[in-house]
Amino acid sequence: MTESFGIAAFRSRQQVLRLQSALRRAGLKAEIVATPRDVAIGCGLSVQFDLNETEQVMQTYYRLGPSNLIGFYRLDRVDNKTSRLTPLMLPTR
């Protein structure tokens, strides 16, 4: 089974919590997950989001103005194993 989703990885747990809270207030689904080993820097936590909501997630990020972002990524998993991690482009403001 293949699963694809987006993650926002940060260096600070506080920023992870802040973005997740802002996304939920905006009506978007957001979960806190362990940062994949492929992005093995940071605080160890990331915000997981639906790829169909990537633009809204990034716009919420810009409005919030958090710091310590490592990056936004697309994660594709096959049978619960990471098969590919792809950086997502940030939209221009």
PDB file of N, CA, C and O in Angstrom, chain B, residues numbered from 101:
ATOM      1  N   MET B 101       0.840  -1.183   0.000  1.00  0.00           N
ATOM      2  CA  MET B 101       0.000   0.000   0.000  1.00  0.00           C
ATOM      3  C   MET B 101       0.886   1.247   0.000  1.00  0.00           C
ATOM      4  O   MET B 101       1.833   1.339   0.781  1.00  0.00           O
ATOM      5  N   THR B 102       0.578   2.196  -0.868  1.00  0.00           N
ATOM      6  CA  THR B 102       1.338   3.432  -0.950  1.00  0.00           C
ATOM      7  C   THR B 102       0.595   4.560  -0.255  1.00  0.00           C
ATOM      8  O   THR B 102      -0.617   4.713  -0.409  1.00  0.00           O
ATOM      9  N   GLU B 103       1.331   5.340   0.505  1.00  0.00           N
ATOM     10  CA  GLU B 103       0.777   6.461   1.263  1.00  0.00           C
ATOM     11  C   GLU B 103       1.640   7.683   0.971  1.00  0.00           C
ATOM     12  O   GLU B 103       2.867   7.590   0.996  1.00  0.00           O
ATOM     13  N   SER B 104       1.021   8.820   0.695  1.00  0.00           N
ATOM     14  CA  SER B 104       1.746  10.058   0.442  1.00  0.00           C
ATOM     15  C   SER B 104       1.155  11.177   1.277  1.00  0.00           C
ATOM     16  O   SER B 104      -0.064  11.304   1.393  1.00  0.00           O
ATOM     17  N   PHE B 105       2.030  11.989   1.859  1.00  0.00           N
ATOM     18  CA  PHE B 105       1.584  13.131   2.646  1.00  0.00           C
ATOM     19  C   PHE B 105       2.711  14.150   2.733  1.00  0.00           C
ATOM     20  O   PHE B 105       3.843  13.872   2.337  1.00  0.00           O
ATOM     21  N   GLY B 106       2.401  15.313   3.245  1.00  0.00           N
ATOM     22  CA  GLY B 106       3.393  16.361   3.417  1.00  0.00           C
ATOM     23  C   GLY B 106       3.814  16.469   4.867  1.00  0.00           C
ATOM     24  O   GLY B 106       3.056  16.125   5.773  1.00  0.00           O
ATOM     25  N   ILE B 107       5.044  16.955   5.082  1.00  0.00           N
ATOM     26  CA  ILE B 107       5.490  17.255   6.439  1.00  0.00           C
ATOM     27  C   ILE B 107       6.208  18.601   6.437  1.00  0.00           C
ATOM     28  O   ILE B 107       6.833  18.996   5.453  1.00  0.00           O
ATOM     29  N   ALA B 108       6.099  19.282   7.555  1.00  0.00           N
ATOM     30  CA  ALA B 108       6.861  20.511   7.805  1.00  0.00           C
ATOM     31  C   ALA B 108       7.777  20.193   8.980  1.00  0.00           C
ATOM     32  O   ALA B 108       7.303  19.908  10.080  1.00  0.00           O
ATOM     33  N   ALA B 109       9.081  20.241   8.753  1.00  0.00           N
ATOM     34  CA  ALA B 109      10.056  19.904   9.783  1.00  0.00           C
ATOM     35  C   ALA B 109      10.682  21.183  10.342  1.00  0.00           C
ATOM     36  O   ALA B 109      11.034  22.099   9.599  1.00  0.00           O
ATOM     37  N   PHE B 110      10.808  21.219  11.651  1.00  0.00           N
ATOM     38  CA  PHE B 110      11.356  22.383  12.357  1.00  0.00           C
ATOM     39  C   PHE B 110      12.489  21.968  13.283  1.00  0.00           C
ATOM     40  O   PHE B 110      12.640  20.789  13.601  1.00  0.00           O
ATOM     41  N   ARG B 111      13.283  22.940  13.713  1.00  0.00           N
ATOM     42  CA  ARG B 111      14.331  22.712  14.701  1.00  0.00           C
ATOM     43  C   ARG B 111      13.813  22.892  16.124  1.00  0.00           C
ATOM     44  O   ARG B 111      14.533  22.611  17.081  1.00  0.00           O
ATOM     45  N   SER B 112      12.583  23.354  16.274  1.00  0.00           N
ATOM     46  CA  SER B 112      12.025  23.680  17.582  1.00  0.00           C
ATOM     47  C   SER B 112      10.659  23.027  17.768  1.00  0.00           C
ATOM     48  O   SER B 112       9.779  23.167  16.918  1.00  0.00           O
ATOM     49  N   ARG B 113      10.485  22.324  18.863  1.00  0.00           N
ATOM     50  CA  ARG B 113       9.180  21.711  19.159  1.00  0.00           C
ATOM     51  C   ARG B 113       8.108  22.773  19.327  1.00  0.00           C
ATOM     52  O   ARG B 113       6.953  22.551  18.963  1.00  0.00           O
ATOM     53  N   GLN B 114       8.474  23.919  19.871  1.00  0.00           N
ATOM     54  CA  GLN B 114       7.515  25.010  20.048  1.00  0.00           C
ATOM     55  C   GLN B 114       6.938  25.447  18.709  1.00  0.00           C
ATOM     56  O   GLN B 114       5.742  25.723  18.615  1.00  0.00           O
ATOM     57  N   GLN B 115       7.763  25.513  17.679  1.00  0.00           N
ATOM     58  CA  GLN B 115       7.295  25.912  16.352  1.00  0.00           C
ATOM     59  C   GLN B 115       6.400  24.840  15.735  1.00  0.00           C
ATOM     60  O   GLN B 115       5.447  25.162  15.025  1.00  0.00           O
ATOM     61  N   VAL B 116       6.701  23.573  15.999  1.00  0.00           N
ATOM     62  CA  VAL B 116       5.853  22.470  15.524  1.00  0.00           C
ATOM     63  C   VAL B 116       4.450  22.629  16.110  1.00  0.00           C
ATOM     64  O   VAL B 116       3.454  22.570  15.389  1.00  0.00           O
ATOM     65  N   LEU B 117       4.388  22.829  17.420  1.00  0.00           N
ATOM     66  CA  LEU B 117       3.096  22.988  18.097  1.00  0.00           C
ATOM     67  C   LEU B 117       2.362  24.229  17.602  1.00  0.00           C
ATOM     68  O   LEU B 117       1.144  24.210  17.425  1.00  0.00           O
ATOM     69  N   ARG B 118       3.101  25.294  17.384  1.00  0.00           N
ATOM     70  CA  ARG B 118       2.494  26.549  16.930  1.00  0.00           C
ATOM     71  C   ARG B 118       1.875  26.401  15.536  1.00  0.00           C
ATOM     72  O   ARG B 118       0.755  26.857  15.305  1.00  0.00           O
ATOM     73  N   LEU B 119       2.599  25.764  14.606  1.00  0.00           N
ATOM     74  CA  LEU B 119       2.063  25.584  13.256  1.00  0.00           C
ATOM     75  C   LEU B 119       0.875  24.629  13.270  1.00  0.00           C
ATOM     76  O   LEU B 119      -0.132  24.889  12.613  1.00  0.00           O
ATOM     77  N   GLN B 120       0.979  23.532  14.007  1.00  0.00           N
ATOM     78  CA  GLN B 120      -0.135  22.589  14.064  1.00  0.00           C
ATOM     79  C   GLN B 120      -1.391  23.268  14.582  1.00  0.00           C
ATOM     80  O   GLN B 120      -2.476  23.062  14.038  1.00  0.00           O
ATOM     81  N   SER B 121      -1.261  24.060  15.608  1.00  0.00           N
ATOM     82  CA  SER B 121      -2.405  24.775  16.177  1.00  0.00           C
ATOM     83  C   SER B 121      -3.005  25.746  15.159  1.00  0.00           C
ATOM     84  O   SER B 121      -4.226  25.818  15.016  1.00  0.00           O
ATOM     85  N   ALA B 122      -2.155  26.491  14.454  1.00  0.00           N
ATOM     86  CA  ALA B 122      -2.635  27.449  13.452  1.00  0.00           C
ATOM     87  C   ALA B 122      -3.349  26.733  12.304  1.00  0.00           C
ATOM     88  O   ALA B 122      -4.366  27.218  11.807  1.00  0.00           O
ATOM     89  N   LEU B 123      -2.824  25.593  11.887  1.00  0.00           N
ATOM     90  CA  LEU B 123      -3.451  24.841  10.799  1.00  0.00           C
ATOM     91  C   LEU B 123      -4.825  24.327  11.211  1.00  0.00           C
ATOM     92  O   LEU B 123      -5.775  24.380  10.430  1.00  0.00           O
ATOM     93  N   ARG B 124      -4.924  23.838  12.421  1.00  0.00           N
ATOM     94  CA  ARG B 124      -6.224  23.350  12.901  1.00  0.00           C
ATOM     95  C   ARG B 124      -7.226  24.484  13.018  1.00  0.00           C
ATOM     96  O   ARG B 124      -8.397  24.307  12.681  1.00  0.00           O
ATOM     97  N   ARG B 125      -6.790  25.648  13.489  1.00  0.00           N
ATOM     98  CA  ARG B 125      -7.689  26.811  13.563  1.00  0.00           C
ATOM     99  C   ARG B 125      -8.155  27.220  12.173  1.00  0.00           C
ATOM    100  O   ARG B 125      -9.259  27.742  12.017  1.00  0.00           O
ATOM    101  N   ALA B 126      -7.322  26.987  11.161  1.00  0.00           N
ATOM    102  CA  ALA B 126      -7.675  27.313   9.775  1.00  0.00           C
ATOM    103  C   ALA B 126      -8.543  26.231   9.138  1.00  0.00           C
ATOM    104  O   ALA B 126      -8.906  26.340   7.967  1.00  0.00           O
ATOM    105  N   GLY B 127      -8.879  25.187   9.900  1.00  0.00           N
ATOM    106  CA  GLY B 127      -9.733  24.125   9.388  1.00  0.00           C
ATOM    107  C   GLY B 127      -9.005  23.058   8.598  1.00  0.00           C
ATOM    108  O   GLY B 127      -9.637  22.284   7.878  1.00  0.00           O
ATOM    109  N   LEU B 128      -7.678  23.002   8.721  1.00  0.00           N
ATOM    110  CA  LEU B 128      -6.888  22.014   7.998  1.00  0.00           C
ATOM    111  C   LEU B 128      -6.500  20.870   8.929  1.00  0.00           C
ATOM    112  O   LEU B 128      -6.294  21.072  10.126  1.00  0.00           O
ATOM    113  N   LYS B 129      -6.405  19.686   8.376  1.00  0.00           N
ATOM    114  CA  LYS B 129      -5.998  18.526   9.164  1.00  0.00           C
ATOM    115  C   LYS B 129      -4.488  18.580   9.339  1.00  0.00           C
ATOM    116  O   LYS B 129      -3.753  18.697   8.358  1.00  0.00           O
ATOM    117  N   ALA B 130      -4.018  18.496  10.584  1.00  0.00           N
ATOM    118  CA  ALA B 130      -2.587  18.539  10.867  1.00  0.00           C
ATOM    119  C   ALA B 130      -2.307  17.671  12.088  1.00  0.00           C
ATOM    120  O   ALA B 130      -2.969  17.789  13.119  1.00  0.00           O
ATOM    121  N   GLU B 131      -1.321  16.806  11.951  1.00  0.00           N
ATOM    122  CA  GLU B 131      -0.935  15.907  13.041  1.00  0.00           C
ATOM    123  C   GLU B 131       0.551  16.096  13.343  1.00  0.00           C
ATOM    124  O   GLU B 131       1.340  16.409  12.452  1.00  0.00           O
ATOM    125  N   ILE B 132       0.912  15.905  14.582  1.00  0.00           N
ATOM    126  CA  ILE B 132       2.321  15.923  14.957  1.00  0.00           C
ATOM    127  C   ILE B 132       2.831  14.494  14.852  1.00  0.00           C
ATOM    128  O   ILE B 132       2.238  13.567  15.404  1.00  0.00           O
ATOM    129  N   VAL B 133       3.956  14.325  14.126  1.00  0.00           N
ATOM    130  CA  VAL B 133       4.538  13.004  13.906  1.00  0.00           C
ATOM    131  C   VAL B 133       6.040  13.071  14.149  1.00  0.00           C
ATOM    132  O   VAL B 133       6.625  14.154  14.183  1.00  0.00           O
ATOM    133  N   ALA B 134       6.652  11.919  14.316  1.00  0.00           N
ATOM    134  CA  ALA B 134       8.111  11.855  14.417  1.00  0.00           C
ATOM    135  C   ALA B 134       8.703  12.235  13.065  1.00  0.00           C
ATOM    136  O   ALA B 134       8.230  11.778  12.024  1.00  0.00           O
ATOM    137  N   THR B 135       9.729  13.065  13.084  1.00  0.00           N
ATOM    138  CA  THR B 135      10.398  13.465  11.848  1.00  0.00           C
ATOM    139  C   THR B 135      11.069  12.235  11.233  1.00  0.00           C
ATOM    140  O   THR B 135      11.786  11.511  11.925  1.00  0.00           O
ATOM    141  N   PRO B 136      10.841  11.992   9.936  1.00  0.00           N
ATOM    142  CA  PRO B 136      11.465  10.835   9.288  1.00  0.00           C
ATOM    143  C   PRO B 136      12.994  10.915   9.363  1.00  0.00           C
ATOM    144  O   PRO B 136      13.565  12.005   9.378  1.00  0.00           O
ATOM    145  N   ARG B 137      13.630   9.783   9.408  1.00  0.00           N
ATOM    146  CA  ARG B 137      15.092   9.740   9.490  1.00  0.00           C
ATOM    147  C   ARG B 137      15.755  10.420   8.307  1.00  0.00           C
ATOM    148  O   ARG B 137      16.887  10.892   8.419  1.00  0.00           O
ATOM    149  N   ASP B 138      15.067  10.477   7.176  1.00  0.00           N
ATOM    150  CA  ASP B 138      15.613  11.141   5.984  1.00  0.00           C
ATOM    151  C   ASP B 138      15.834  12.629   6.237  1.00  0.00           C
ATOM    152  O   ASP B 138      16.646  13.258   5.559  1.00  0.00           O
ATOM    153  N   VAL B 139      15.122  13.192   7.198  1.00  0.00           N
ATOM    154  CA  VAL B 139      15.261  14.599   7.573  1.00  0.00           C
ATOM    155  C   VAL B 139      15.786  14.592   9.015  1.00  0.00           C
ATOM    156  O   VAL B 139      15.176  15.169   9.916  1.00  0.00           O
ATOM    157  N   ALA B 140      16.898  13.944   9.205  1.00  0.00           N
ATOM    158  CA  ALA B 140      17.380  13.610  10.545  1.00  0.00           C
ATOM    159  C   ALA B 140      18.002  14.785  11.311  1.00  0.00           C
ATOM    160  O   ALA B 140      18.909  14.582  12.118  1.00  0.00           O
ATOM    161  N   ILE B 141      17.532  15.989  11.068  1.00  0.00           N
ATOM    162  CA  ILE B 141      17.963  17.120  11.872  1.00  0.00           C
ATOM    163  C   ILE B 141      16.727  17.754  12.482  1.00  0.00           C
ATOM    164  O   ILE B 141      15.607  17.519  12.027  1.00  0.00           O
ATOM    165  N   GLY B 142      16.928  18.538  13.485  1.00  0.00           N
ATOM    166  CA  GLY B 142      15.786  19.211  14.083  1.00  0.00           C
ATOM    167  C   GLY B 142      15.416  18.627  15.421  1.00  0.00           C
ATOM    168  O   GLY B 142      16.206  17.933  16.062  1.00  0.00           O
ATOM    169  N   CYS B 143      14.204  18.920  15.828  1.00  0.00           N
ATOM    170  CA  CYS B 143      13.744  18.559  17.167  1.00  0.00           C
ATOM    171  C   CYS B 143      13.188  17.154  17.247  1.00  0.00           C
ATOM    172  O   CYS B 143      12.902  16.673  18.344  1.00  0.00           O
ATOM    173  N   GLY B 144      13.025  16.479  16.118  1.00  0.00           N
ATOM    174  CA  GLY B 144      12.494  15.123  16.136  1.00  0.00           C
ATOM    175  C   GLY B 144      11.003  15.043  15.878  1.00  0.00           C
ATOM    176  O   GLY B 144      10.459  13.948  15.732  1.00  0.00           O
ATOM    177  N   LEU B 145      10.328  16.194  15.818  1.00  0.00           N
ATOM    178  CA  LEU B 145       8.895  16.228  15.528  1.00  0.00           C
ATOM    179  C   LEU B 145       8.636  17.076  14.294  1.00  0.00           C
ATOM    180  O   LEU B 145       9.370  18.022  14.008  1.00  0.00           O
ATOM    181  N   SER B 146       7.581  16.724  13.564  1.00  0.00           N
ATOM    182  CA  SER B 146       7.158  17.480  12.382  1.00  0.00           C
ATOM    183  C   SER B 146       5.644  17.561  12.366  1.00  0.00           C
ATOM    184  O   SER B 146       4.962  16.846  13.100  1.00  0.00           O
ATOM    185  N   VAL B 147       5.126  18.440  11.518  1.00  0.00           N
ATOM    186  CA  VAL B 147       3.686  18.547  11.303  1.00  0.00           C
ATOM    187  C   VAL B 147       3.369  17.819   9.997  1.00  0.00           C
ATOM    188  O   VAL B 147       3.930  18.136   8.948  1.00  0.00           O
ATOM    189  N   GLN B 148       2.470  16.845  10.073  1.00  0.00           N
ATOM    190  CA  GLN B 148       2.039  16.108   8.890  1.00  0.00           C
ATOM    191  C   GLN B 148       0.759  16.734   8.363  1.00  0.00           C
ATOM    192  O   GLN B 148      -0.127  17.091   9.140  1.00  0.00           O
ATOM    193  N   PHE B 149       0.658  16.871   7.026  1.00  0.00           N
ATOM    194  CA  PHE B 149      -0.522  17.468   6.419  1.00  0.00           C
ATOM    195  C   PHE B 149      -0.857  16.774   5.113  1.00  0.00           C
ATOM    196  O   PHE B 149      -0.032  16.061   4.542  1.00  0.00           O
ATOM    197  N   ASP B 150      -2.080  16.994   4.647  1.00  0.00           N
ATOM    198  CA  ASP B 150      -2.574  16.431   3.395  1.00  0.00           C
ATOM    199  C   ASP B 150      -1.941  17.200   2.233  1.00  0.00           C
ATOM    200  O   ASP B 150      -1.964  18.431   2.214  1.00  0.00           O
ATOM    201  N   LEU B 151      -1.382  16.477   1.273  1.00  0.00           N
ATOM    202  CA  LEU B 151      -0.739  17.128   0.123  1.00  0.00           C
ATOM    203  C   LEU B 151      -1.702  18.006  -0.670  1.00  0.00           C
ATOM    204  O   LEU B 151      -1.276  18.981  -1.289  1.00  0.00           O
ATOM    205  N   ASN B 152      -2.986  17.679  -0.662  1.00  0.00           N
ATOM    206  CA  ASN B 152      -3.975  18.500  -1.365  1.00  0.00           C
ATOM    207  C   ASN B 152      -4.128  19.876  -0.725  1.00  0.00           C
ATOM    208  O   ASN B 152      -4.691  20.785  -1.334  1.00  0.00           O
ATOM    209  N   GLU B 153      -3.637  20.032   0.485  1.00  0.00           N
ATOM    210  CA  GLU B 153      -3.750  21.308   1.209  1.00  0.00           C
ATOM    211  C   GLU B 153      -2.404  22.027   1.314  1.00  0.00           C
ATOM    212  O   GLU B 153      -2.254  22.932   2.134  1.00  0.00           O
ATOM    213  N   THR B 154      -1.427  21.635   0.496  1.00  0.00           N
ATOM    214  CA  THR B 154      -0.079  22.196   0.588  1.00  0.00           C
ATOM    215  C   THR B 154      -0.072  23.719   0.480  1.00  0.00           C
ATOM    216  O   THR B 154       0.578  24.388   1.283  1.00  0.00           O
ATOM    217  N   GLU B 155      -0.767  24.264  -0.477  1.00  0.00           N
ATOM    218  CA  GLU B 155      -0.780  25.725  -0.659  1.00  0.00           C
ATOM    219  C   GLU B 155      -1.341  26.422   0.573  1.00  0.00           C
ATOM    220  O   GLU B 155      -0.778  27.419   1.027  1.00  0.00           O
ATOM    221  N   GLN B 156      -2.440  25.914   1.120  1.00  0.00           N
ATOM    222  CA  GLN B 156      -3.034  26.521   2.320  1.00  0.00           C
ATOM    223  C   GLN B 156      -2.102  26.384   3.524  1.00  0.00           C
ATOM    224  O   GLN B 156      -2.003  27.299   4.342  1.00  0.00           O
ATOM    225  N   VAL B 157      -1.421  25.243   3.631  1.00  0.00           N
ATOM    226  CA  VAL B 157      -0.471  25.030   4.732  1.00  0.00           C
ATOM    227  C   VAL B 157       0.656  26.049   4.654  1.00  0.00           C
ATOM    228  O   VAL B 157       1.022  26.657   5.660  1.00  0.00           O
ATOM    229  N   MET B 158       1.204  26.235   3.461  1.00  0.00           N
ATOM    230  CA  MET B 158       2.317  27.176   3.302  1.00  0.00           C
ATOM    231  C   MET B 158       1.870  28.615   3.532  1.00  0.00           C
ATOM    232  O   MET B 158       2.608  29.411   4.113  1.00  0.00           O
ATOM    233  N   GLN B 159       0.669  28.950   3.079  1.00  0.00           N
ATOM    234  CA  GLN B 159       0.169  30.304   3.321  1.00  0.00           C
ATOM    235  C   GLN B 159      -0.050  30.538   4.814  1.00  0.00           C
ATOM    236  O   GLN B 159       0.213  31.634   5.309  1.00  0.00           O
ATOM    237  N   THR B 160      -0.523  29.530   5.533  1.00  0.00           N
ATOM    238  CA  THR B 160      -0.681  29.636   6.985  1.00  0.00           C
ATOM    239  C   THR B 160       0.681  29.802   7.638  1.00  0.00           C
ATOM    240  O   THR B 160       0.825  30.588   8.574  1.00  0.00           O
ATOM    241  N   TYR B 161       1.674  29.081   7.161  1.00  0.00           N
ATOM    242  CA  TYR B 161       3.042  29.214   7.668  1.00  0.00           C
ATOM    243  C   TYR B 161       3.523  30.654   7.511  1.00  0.00           C
ATOM    244  O   TYR B 161       4.066  31.234   8.451  1.00  0.00           O
ATOM    245  N   TYR B 162       3.326  31.232   6.323  1.00  0.00           N
ATOM    246  CA  TYR B 162       3.768  32.616   6.090  1.00  0.00           C
ATOM    247  C   TYR B 162       3.039  33.606   6.988  1.00  0.00           C
ATOM    248  O   TYR B 162       3.656  34.531   7.517  1.00  0.00           O
ATOM    249  N   ARG B 163       1.735  33.423   7.167  1.00  0.00           N
ATOM    250  CA  ARG B 163       0.976  34.331   8.037  1.00  0.00           C
ATOM    251  C   ARG B 163       1.443  34.226   9.478  1.00  0.00           C
ATOM    252  O   ARG B 163       1.514  35.228  10.190  1.00  0.00           O
ATOM    253  N   LEU B 164       1.758  33.027   9.901  1.00  0.00           N
ATOM    254  CA  LEU B 164       2.196  32.781  11.268  1.00  0.00           C
ATOM    255  C   LEU B 164       3.604  33.335  11.507  1.00  0.00           C
ATOM    256  O   LEU B 164       3.907  33.850  12.584  1.00  0.00           O
ATOM    257  N   GLY B 165       4.447  33.221  10.496  1.00  0.00           N
ATOM    258  CA  GLY B 165       5.806  33.731  10.588  1.00  0.00           C
ATOM    259  C   GLY B 165       6.700  32.992  11.560  1.00  0.00           C
ATOM    260  O   GLY B 165       7.528  33.625  12.214  1.00  0.00           O
ATOM    261  N   PRO B 166       6.568  31.652  11.689  1.00  0.00           N
ATOM    262  CA  PRO B 166       7.448  30.948  12.623  1.00  0.00           C
ATOM    263  C   PRO B 166       8.882  30.892  12.099  1.00  0.00           C
ATOM    264  O   PRO B 166       9.140  31.117  10.917  1.00  0.00           O
ATOM    265  N   SER B 167       9.782  30.594  12.986  1.00  0.00           N
ATOM    266  CA  SER B 167      11.182  30.471  12.582  1.00  0.00           C
ATOM    267  C   SER B 167      11.612  29.019  12.749  1.00  0.00           C
ATOM    268  O   SER B 167      10.800  28.166  13.106  1.00  0.00           O
ATOM    269  N   ASN B 168      12.855  28.744  12.498  1.00  0.00           N
ATOM    270  CA  ASN B 168      13.441  27.418  12.691  1.00  0.00           C
ATOM    271  C   ASN B 168      12.903  26.355  11.744  1.00  0.00           C
ATOM    272  O   ASN B 168      12.978  25.166  12.055  1.00  0.00           O
ATOM    273  N   LEU B 169      12.364  26.755  10.595  1.00  0.00           N
ATOM    274  CA  LEU B 169      11.880  25.783   9.621  1.00  0.00           C
ATOM    275  C   LEU B 169      13.066  25.092   8.959  1.00  0.00           C
ATOM    276  O   LEU B 169      13.997  25.749   8.493  1.00  0.00           O
ATOM    277  N   ILE B 170      13.027  23.765   8.921  1.00  0.00           N
ATOM    278  CA  ILE B 170      14.007  23.002   8.161  1.00  0.00           C
ATOM    279  C   ILE B 170      13.519  22.908   6.720  1.00  0.00           C
ATOM    280  O   ILE B 170      14.291  23.097   5.780  1.00  0.00           O
ATOM    281  N   GLY B 171      12.219  22.610   6.553  1.00  0.00           N
ATOM    282  CA  GLY B 171      11.666  22.556   5.214  1.00  0.00           C
ATOM    283  C   GLY B 171      10.325  21.844   5.158  1.00  0.00           C
ATOM    284  O   GLY B 171       9.888  21.208   6.117  1.00  0.00           O
ATOM    285  N   PHE B 172       9.689  21.973   3.998  1.00  0.00           N
ATOM    286  CA  PHE B 172       8.450  21.261   3.680  1.00  0.00           C
ATOM    287  C   PHE B 172       8.822  20.131   2.734  1.00  0.00           C
ATOM    288  O   PHE B 172       9.603  20.323   1.803  1.00  0.00           O
ATOM    289  N   TYR B 173       8.258  18.949   2.976  1.00  0.00           N
ATOM    290  CA  TYR B 173       8.606  17.769   2.196  1.00  0.00           C
ATOM    291  C   TYR B 173       7.372  16.959   1.837  1.00  0.00           C
ATOM    292  O   TYR B 173       6.362  16.977   2.540  1.00  0.00           O
ATOM    293  N   ARG B 174       7.482  16.246   0.720  1.00  0.00           N
ATOM    294  CA  ARG B 174       6.494  15.237   0.339  1.00  0.00           C
ATOM    295  C   ARG B 174       7.107  13.898   0.719  1.00  0.00           C
ATOM    296  O   ARG B 174       8.241  13.602   0.344  1.00  0.00           O
ATOM    297  N   LEU B 175       6.367  13.095   1.456  1.00  0.00           N
ATOM    298  CA  LEU B 175       6.842  11.791   1.882  1.00  0.00           C
ATOM    299  C   LEU B 175       5.971  10.726   1.239  1.00  0.00           C
ATOM    300  O   LEU B 175       4.753  10.720   1.420  1.00  0.00           O
ATOM    301  N   ASP B 176       6.590   9.829   0.491  1.00  0.00           N
ATOM    302  CA  ASP B 176       5.896   8.703  -0.142  1.00  0.00           C
ATOM    303  C   ASP B 176       6.381   7.432   0.538  1.00  0.00           C
ATOM    304  O   ASP B 176       7.578   7.148   0.566  1.00  0.00           O
ATOM    305  N   ARG B 177       5.436   6.666   1.090  1.00  0.00           N
ATOM    306  CA  ARG B 177       5.777   5.423   1.787  1.00  0.00           C
ATOM    307  C   ARG B 177       5.099   4.248   1.103  1.00  0.00           C
ATOM    308  O   ARG B 177       3.961   4.342   0.642  1.00  0.00           O
ATOM    309  N   VAL B 178       5.822   3.149   1.049  1.00  0.00           N
ATOM    310  CA  VAL B 178       5.274   1.895   0.551  1.00  0.00           C
ATOM    311  C   VAL B 178       5.376   0.890   1.685  1.00  0.00           C
ATOM    312  O   VAL B 178       6.468   0.622   2.186  1.00  0.00           O
ATOM    313  N   ASP B 179       4.240   0.334   2.092  1.00  0.00           N
ATOM    314  CA  ASP B 179       4.176  -0.647   3.176  1.00  0.00           C
ATOM    315  C   ASP B 179       4.853  -0.139   4.450  1.00  0.00           C
ATOM    316  O   ASP B 179       5.646  -0.853   5.064  1.00  0.00           O
ATOM    317  N   ASN B 180       4.538   1.095   4.843  1.00  0.00           N
ATOM    318  CA  ASN B 180       5.035   1.734   6.066  1.00  0.00           C
ATOM    319  C   ASN B 180       6.544   1.946   6.101  1.00  0.00           C
ATOM    320  O   ASN B 180       7.106   2.157   7.175  1.00  0.00           O
ATOM    321  N   LYS B 181       7.213   1.894   4.944  1.00  0.00           N
ATOM    322  CA  LYS B 181       8.641   2.178   4.861  1.00  0.00           C
ATOM    323  C   LYS B 181       8.821   3.386   3.954  1.00  0.00           C
ATOM    324  O   LYS B 181       8.183   3.477   2.905  1.00  0.00           O
ATOM    325  N   THR B 182       9.685   4.314   4.351  1.00  0.00           N
ATOM    326  CA  THR B 182       9.916   5.488   3.527  1.00  0.00           C
ATOM    327  C   THR B 182      10.578   5.076   2.227  1.00  0.00           C
ATOM    328  O   THR B 182      11.625   4.428   2.233  1.00  0.00           O
ATOM    329  N   SER B 183       9.969   5.450   1.116  1.00  0.00           N
ATOM    330  CA  SER B 183      10.563   5.129  -0.170  1.00  0.00           C
ATOM    331  C   SER B 183      11.130   6.375  -0.854  1.00  0.00           C
ATOM    332  O   SER B 183      12.073   6.287  -1.641  1.00  0.00           O
ATOM    333  N   ARG B 184      10.535   7.547  -0.541  1.00  0.00           N
ATOM    334  CA  ARG B 184      11.041   8.757  -1.194  1.00  0.00           C
ATOM    335  C   ARG B 184      10.635   9.983  -0.380  1.00  0.00           C
ATOM    336  O   ARG B 184       9.495  10.100   0.069  1.00  0.00           O
ATOM    337  N   LEU B 185      11.586  10.885  -0.202  1.00  0.00           N
ATOM    338  CA  LEU B 185      11.346  12.157   0.465  1.00  0.00           C
ATOM    339  C   LEU B 185      11.760  13.251  -0.508  1.00  0.00           C
ATOM    340  O   LEU B 185      12.916  13.314  -0.928  1.00  0.00           O
ATOM    341  N   THR B 186      10.796  14.126  -0.871  1.00  0.00           N
ATOM    342  CA  THR B 186      11.047  15.150  -1.876  1.00  0.00           C
ATOM    343  C   THR B 186      10.780  16.525  -1.281  1.00  0.00           C
ATOM    344  O   THR B 186       9.695  16.753  -0.745  1.00  0.00           O
ATOM    345  N   PRO B 187      11.744  17.457  -1.357  1.00  0.00           N
ATOM    346  CA  PRO B 187      11.470  18.820  -0.863  1.00  0.00           C
ATOM    347  C   PRO B 187      10.359  19.470  -1.687  1.00  0.00           C
ATOM    348  O   PRO B 187      10.298  19.305  -2.905  1.00  0.00           O
ATOM    349  N   LEU B 188       9.485  20.206  -1.009  1.00  0.00           N
ATOM    350  CA  LEU B 188       8.435  20.971  -1.687  1.00  0.00           C
ATOM    351  C   LEU B 188       8.909  22.399  -1.812  1.00  0.00           C
ATOM    352  O   LEU B 188       9.568  22.921  -0.913  1.00  0.00           O
ATOM    353  N   MET B 189       8.581  23.028  -2.912  1.00  0.00           N
ATOM    354  CA  MET B 189       8.962  24.423  -3.134  1.00  0.00           C
ATOM    355  C   MET B 189       8.074  25.332  -2.309  1.00  0.00           C
ATOM    356  O   MET B 189       6.865  25.117  -2.220  1.00  0.00           O
ATOM    357  N   LEU B 190       8.664  26.336  -1.711  1.00  0.00           N
ATOM    358  CA  LEU B 190       7.889  27.343  -1.001  1.00  0.00           C
ATOM    359  C   LEU B 190       7.346  28.344  -2.013  1.00  0.00           C
ATOM    360  O   LEU B 190       8.084  28.795  -2.889  1.00  0.00           O
ATOM    361  N   PRO B 191       6.074  28.697  -1.905  1.00  0.00           N
ATOM    362  CA  PRO B 191       5.531  29.709  -2.823  1.00  0.00           C
ATOM    363  C   PRO B 191       6.120  31.070  -2.485  1.00  0.00           C
ATOM    364  O   PRO B 191       6.517  31.319  -1.347  1.00  0.00           O
ATOM    365  N   THR B 192       6.172  31.935  -3.466  1.00  0.00           N
ATOM    366  CA  THR B 192       6.642  33.286  -3.196  1.00  0.00           C
ATOM    367  C   THR B 192       5.546  34.040  -2.467  1.00  0.00           C
ATOM    368  O   THR B 192       4.360  33.789  -2.679  1.00  0.00           O
ATOM    369  N   ARG B 193       5.941  34.945  -1.626  1.00  0.00           N
ATOM    370  CA  ARG B 193       4.956  35.690  -0.832  1.00  0.00           C
ATOM    371  C   ARG B 193       4.224  36.693  -1.639  1.00  0.00           C
ATOM    372  O   ARG B 193       3.362  37.399  -1.114  1.00  0.00           O
TER     373      ARG B 193
END
